[in-house]
């Protein structure tokens, strides 16, 4: 078990490892587990802990930096960016991605837009009831 157990990579996941790292870091930022200013493990340390190449983690960190999710301090460390609205924008992107996947599945199953809206509304109400 590595000390960054909040990150786990799956061979069974069709996505490349660097994409899995990106998605998991974004999810942790979105739910508040990684607050602005939180220091991330070094590229070398995370690569060793996850048993992947340094290039894999470097690619993930570069993409996260390009997207404004993290900031890298030259020769020091990478931290979660303290950008205003970062959490909200990640949450919106995550929701949009899931809704697009649901819409694609609905279309494949032959559902109309009206039927999809009805099902999303029902799912929303059920989630609201479950949350109390």
N, C-alpha and C positions, 0 to 999 in steps of 0.2 A: 504494500500500500504506500502510495506517495503522499507527501505532505500537502499536495494540492489536490486532494481527493474530490474537490468540487468540480474538477475537470476530469473527464474520462473519455477515452477514445475507444471506438468500437470498430473492429474489423468487419462486422456485419453491416455497418452503415455504408451505403454506397458512396457517400460524400468523402472527398479526400480529407485526411487528418487536419490539414490547416483550416479547412472550412469548418470542421467540427469544433476546433479551438475558437475560431472567430465567433461562431454561433453561441457557444457556451459562455464566452466572456460577455457578449452582448446581452444574453439572457440574464446573467448575474447583475449587470449594470441596470437593466430594465426593472428588475424586482427589488433593487436596492441593496443586494448583497455586496456589491462592489461600489462603494460611494466615491464621489469625486475626490481625487488625491490619493486613493488607495494605491499602494505600490504593488506592482505585479512582479512575479518572480522573473529573474533574468532569463534571457533566451536560452542560455546554456543550461541553467538549472532546471527550467521547465522541460526542456528537451530530454535531459537525463531522467527526470522524474517520470515522464510519460513514455520513455523509451522510444523516442522518435529522433529524427535527425534535427540538428540545429537549423538547417535550411527550412524545415517544415514550420518551426515556431517563428523563425525570422519572417517568413512569408506571411504568417498570420498577423504578427505584430505590425508589419509594414502596412498591411491592408487596414487594420484597425486604426493605425495612425492616419492613413490617407482619408478614412471616413470620419476622423475627428473623435473617435471613441477613446483613444489613448494618446498620451504625449510621451515622447521619449526624450529624456534629458541626456544629451551627449556625454558618454562616458560614465553615466550614473545609472539611472533606472528608467523603467516605463511606469507611468501612473495613469489611472483613469482620469480623463480630461475633466476639467472643471468648467466645461462649456455650458452656458445657460440653455436649458431645454433639451439637453442630451438624453436624459432618461425618457422624456415624453416622445422624442423623435424615434428612439429605439422601440418603444412600446408600440407606436403607430405602425412602424415598418413591420414589426412582428405580427401584429393583428392583420395588417393588409396581406401579408404572405399567407397566413392561415386561411383567410377568407378567399383568396385567389385559388388556393388548393381545393377548398370546399366547392367553389364555383365550377372549377374544372371537373371535379368528380360528379357534381350534379348534372353538368352538361353531358358527360359520358353516359350517365344513367338515363338521360332523356328528360330530365326535369325542366320545367319552364321557369322563367324568372320569378313568376308569381309563387310557384311551388317552393322555390329556393328561399324566397323572402319569408314565406310561412314557416318553413323549417328552421330558419335562423331565428325567427321570432320565438318559436317554441323552445329552442335550445337556450336562448337568452333567458326566458322566463324560468326554465328549469334550473339554470345556473343560479339565478337570483334566489329561488326557493331553497336551494342547497346551501347557499351562503347564510341563510337565516335572515 
